[in-house]
Amino acid sequence: MPSEPRPDPAARKPDPAPAPLWLQRLSLVVLVLFCFYIGGLLAVLPWSPRYWTANGWVVAHPAIDSIVQQGWVRGLVSGLGLIDIWIGVSELLHYRDYRG
């Protein structure tokens, strides 16, 4: 049974060219805005009575309502929001252009 020839490591395909600079920067702006928006919502909404305690879906499910109304759940959701904001700040501070 003949064995298949092994590919030569030196004959690899070259790495593709990086994305254009404007596209790299646009994707950074979109990512940072997304992280700030979602993080802000997650940090603030658990403490808003209109959206958290008077939520019709949560009120209709008493088992979930008893868990969601506890302070540690609100703190957990707010903490996730702050982590998301921190991810946006970190991406903004550590951004580097990739030039081919």
Secondary structure, 3 states (H helix, E strand, C coil): CCCCCCCCHHHCCCCCCCCCHHHHHHHHHHHHHHHHHHHHHHHHHHHCCCCCCCCHHHHHCHHHHHHHCCHHHHHHHHHHHHHHHHHHHHHHHCCCCCCC
